[in-house]
Amino acid sequence: MAEPVIAVLAANSYGKADVHLLKVEREGDRHRVRDLTVTTVLSGDFEASYLDGDNSAVLPTDSQKNTVHAFAADPIGSVEEFGARLARHFAAAHPAVRSARVRVEERSWQRLPVEGLPAATAFADGGEAVQLAWATVADGRLTVACGLRGIKVLKTSGSEFHSFLTDRYTTLAPTRDRLLATEVGARWHCADGTSAWSKVRDAVLAHLLEAFAQTHSLAVQQTLFAMGRRVLAGVPEVESIDLRLPNIHHVPVDLTPFGLEPGNEVFTVFDRPYGVIEGSVRRGAPGAGAAGDADFPSDADSPNEESR
């Protein structure tokens, strides 16, 4: 007879994923649209539910969804502020909760033009970067991480890739002139006491884009570090930044079968498979934090989780 399996509950968490809401902020005849997706995750003393089916300490995920909706009735502010308010509430209101984590993302909507002027109440999908925030309250301490994803950028010059390692399976040709395209995902941590979230976010985005445009790229890895270093140099509130740069391949089309010059102007875009480059850049002395496996978030929290 087989020995009984000895098992223990090592960890637990539960919550409500992707609460998608839209709020219309009405300022007289002029409106503003806030398009938020919120995920709540609670950890704590919920062993009885897992082991015995005793739900007396479990706040239903439906109640968590309702809490998100109720909090959205008040002024939302920045995604960081909204996430922090929710995390503090869940951590303080329910004794079994030891850690409350809230993830908020916001998609942009832009005003439609009407006779050359922005409409007051008509909008189109902004097609801009998605704002992200992670707010966690654990042991009474609030931590906030900020992020952006969906930042599509492209360089038609100033990018090379050569002198790389080759083996029997290598077919890629080296190049000193290639098109570089990516969809930037970023997550950064600010120093304690930071509160000007929107100002920091705008500055981070500006430095990321400027570094991408100005860096003569010998590798996507080099470009990633240059972008992270530019953020740390230009935004003193940021302590570290994680970046994810999928390499969206653009391969020149061979036009010679059509009696045309090969050229370097028409490209086939391959959205998969694609290379992906990740790295964390933080403040520190040269050589500190040497090359190893970066402590990246799980897929559910990756700054570019829906990019491809």
N, C-alpha and C positions, 0 to 999 in steps of 0.2 A: 504494500500500500504506500502510495507516494506521501512524502512528508508534507504537512500543511505549509503553505507559503506564508512567510512572515513579511508583512508589508506595513509601512508607515506612510502617513501623508507628509511629504517633505515640504511642500509649499502650496499655497492656494491663492487664487484671486478670481474675481468675477466682476462683471460690469455690463454696461450698455454700450454697444458699438454703433458708431455712425448715426447719431441723432441729427438728422438733417433738418434745419429750420431756416426760414427766411423771415426777417423782421423788416418792416417798413418804418423808418424813423421819419415822422412827419414834422416838418418845420414850416408851418403855414401851408402855402400852396406848393412848396418845394419839398420833395421827398428824397430820402436816401435809402438804398437797399443794402441790408447786411445778410449775406448768405453764409451760414455757419454749419459746420459738421463737427459734432462733439462726441467724444468717447470718454466714458468714465470707467475707472478700474479701482476696485476696493480690495484691500488685503487686510487680514486681521484674524480675529478669533472666530473662524467659521468652521472649525474642524467638525463640530457636531453635525453640521449639515452634510458634510462629505462622508462621515463615518456611520452616522445613524439616521440620516434623513431628518434631523431636528432643525427646522428652519427658524427657530424663535429669535435668532440673532441676525437673520438675513434680511436686508432691505431689498425688496424685489427690484430687478432691473427696470421694470416698468415705472416704479417710483423714482428711480434715478432719471429716467427720461422726462418724467413730469417735472422734476426739480429743474432740469436744464431749461425746459420751456418757461417755467415760472420765473427763473432768474433772468431770462431774456426779456421779460416784460419791463425790467428796469433798464436804465441806460447801460449799454454793453461796454462802451469804451474800447480799449484795445483788446486783441485776442488774449494777450498775456493777463490783463486785468480780469477779464471774464473767467479765464481758466483758474486764476488764483482764488477768486471769490467762491467758485464752485468747490475747489479742492478744500479750502478752509471749512466750508459748510459741511461737507461729507465727513471730514476728519473730526469735527467738533460735535456734530449732532447725533452720532451713533456710537455707543460705547465700544462695540466690537471692532470698529474700524481702527486699524493701526497705521495704515497708509492709504491715502487717497490720491489718485493720479488722474488728471484730466488733460485730454488732448483736444485742442481746438484748431480747426483750419478755417480759413475764410477765402472764398472766391470773390473776385471783383466783378462788379457790374458798372458799365460806363453809360453816361447819358447819351441818348440818341440826338443827333443834330436836327434841329428844326429851324429852317430858314437861316442857317448859319450860326445858330445859338444852341447851347445845350438844353435839351428838354428838361422840364421840371419833374415829370413823372413817368417818362418812358426810357427804357434801358436796354442795353445789349450786353451779352457776355463780354467781360473786359478782355479776356484772353491774356491776362497778365499773370505774374507769379502768384502762387497760392501762399498766403501767410499761414504760418504754423506756430503753435505754442504748446509746450508741455509744462503743466504746473503740478507739483507734487508736494503734499504735506505729509511728513513722516516724523514721528516723535516731536510734534509741535513746530517743526521747522519747515518753512516754505522754500522750495527751490524752483526756479523757472528757467526753462531753455526755450530759445526762439529759433524759428527756421523759415525757410523759403523753399519752394520747389516749383518746377515747371518753367524755369528761366531758360528759354531757348536762345542760344547764341551761336554765331558762326563767323569764321574768318576765312576769307578767300585768298589770303596770302600770309606770309610770316609764320608758316608752320612746316616743320620737317620731321622725319622719323627715319633714322638710319643708324648704322653701327650697332645693331642689336644682335643678341645671341641667336644663332641658327643651329638647327639640328636636321636630321634626315627628313623631318616632316615640314620643314619651312619652305613655303612657296612665296611669301610676301616679299616684294621687291622694295629695297630702300628708296626713299624719296627725299628730295630737298625742297619740294614745292607741293604741298597738299592742302586740300580744303579741310579745315578743322571745325567740326560742329558737335555741340553737346547740349544737354538739358541739365542745368546746374541744380543740384539739391544741396542745401546748406542747413546746418544746425549749429548754433553757437550758445555759449554760456557767458553770462555777464557777471561782473563783480557784485558782491553783496551790496545791497542798498540802491542798485540801479532801479529807476522807475520811469525814465523817459523812453519807454519801449518803442514808440513809433519813430522818434528821432533816431534812435540807434538802428532800427531796421532800415530806414531810408539811407543812413550812412553806410551800413554794411553792403546793401545792394549797389550803391554807387561805386564803392571801392572794388567789389567783385567784378563789375562790368568794366571798369577802367583797367584793372589789371589784366583781364582777359584780352582786351583790345590792344594793350601796349606791350604785352610780353611776346617776344619772338620765341615761339615754342619749338623746342627740340624734342619734346615728349609731352603728352597730356599730364604726366606726373609732375613735370617741371612747372607747367602752367598752374596746376592745382596748388602747389606750394607757393607760387608767386601770388596767387589770389588770396590765399590764407594769410600770408605775411603782410600783404597790403592792408587787409582788414585790421590786423593787430596794430599796424603802424598808424592807421588813420582813425581808429575807433578805440579810445582808451578804456571804455567800459567793457569791451570784449576780452575775456580771459582765454578762450580757446574756441576753435571752430572746426567742425567736421564737414568735409566736402565730398560729394559724390558726383563724378563726371562720366556719364556713359559716353563712349566714343561712337557717335552716329556716323557710320561709314558712308562716304561719298566716293564712288569709283568712277573715274573718267570713262565715258563710252567710246569704244573704238569705232570711229566713223569711216575708216578706210574701206570697208566693204561697199560703201555707198559712193566711192570715188571722191571722198572728202578728206581734208587734212585731219590727222588724229586730234589735234587741238587739245585744249584743257578747259573747255567751257561747258560741256554737257556731261552731267553726272547721273549715275544710277544711285538712288538712295536705298541703303539696306537698313531697315529698322530692327532686324534680328537675323542672325545673332549679332551681338554688339559687345565691344570691349567695355569694361567698366573699371574706372580708376577711383579709388577711395583713399582718403587720408585725413588725419587730424593734425591741426597746427595749433600749437599753444605757446604761451610765453615761457621763456626759459633760456638758459645759457646754451651756446652752441654745443651740440653733441649730447645734450640732455634728452632723455626720452628717445633712445635710439630706435632704429628700425626694428619693429616687431609687428605682431598682429595688433591692429588698431582696435580699440574698444568701441566698436560701432554698435548702434542700437539694433534691436531685432528687426526683422522684416516689417513688422507691424508699425515700427516707429521710424523706419528709414526715411530720410528727408526726400527721397525720390521714389517712394514706394509704388506710385502709380505711373511712373514715367514710361515704362514699357512692359 
